[in-house]
Amino acid sequence: MTKNKRKGFDDLIARRDELGDASPPWSLSEEEGPESAVEPSHGTDAGPAGPEAVPAPYETANIGELTVAERDDLAACESAIDTLRVAFWAAGKALQVIRDARLYRTTHPTFEAYVGERWEMTRTQADRLIRAWPLAERLTPIGVKIINEAQIRELLPLADQHGQDAAVTVYRTVAEAGGVRVTAALLKGVVAILPPDRFGHAEAVAQIRAYLAGEIAPPDSSPTTPAELWSVEAGRVRTALRRVRQGAVSAAVEHPDDARKLAAELRELADEVEQGLQ
């Protein structure tokens, strides 16, 4: 990194701190970006960690429960991942301040020139981050996980057409569904089954719950990638299993052949998944 860009990075960090957000504004690529691959962790409540707080990579022969030191290492690593997840939000907020207040004016004639020369970022990238952060801020208090940019991208068209309250309803309904992992692919499927020309709270909640239960499918149910298909369908399977779990034993007594067949298929699937993880 050149001295000029290093100074620019420090300036943006300082400006971000004035806004009360302690997350560094990196991960600004034009393409999908790492935020789409990093799902919310289940780690510590500690604040975001920088590279200096992450231990050097190491291998271990330990099995079983984590040691105290290993738990500390896990907490530090997950905190660092948290920093990556919220980077787009901090960057978008900081960029809007710089753009709206014209804080670039002593060094660059336009905001486009500023982001291009200082950050090697296109105006489209900058505008995308600016557009995303207010919805991210609105959604973050829901639950304990911080939404990522990939999820925001799936909700922005809905928010643009029907308002942020519509996006909040969709995200909250999915997040509060038992056994469902909120992912960008799942949100994409949920948005696809909603009527494009209207949005009613009660109607949307009912449709989303039916979709998560596997009762309805999106208009275009063809999968995009195997990973997206797995993410969406796994969440729906978990929901369906939890709905029938209480009556599973009595149903097995009444329909033993079907129960044995289903159990065998589930065991076969579980074995295939476990083998793929080895």
Helices and strands as residue ranges (DSSP letters): H 3-18, G 34-36, G 51-53, H 68-85, H 87-100, H 111-119, H 123-139, H 149-162, H 164-175, H 184-193, H 201-212, H 226-244, H 248-254, H 256-277
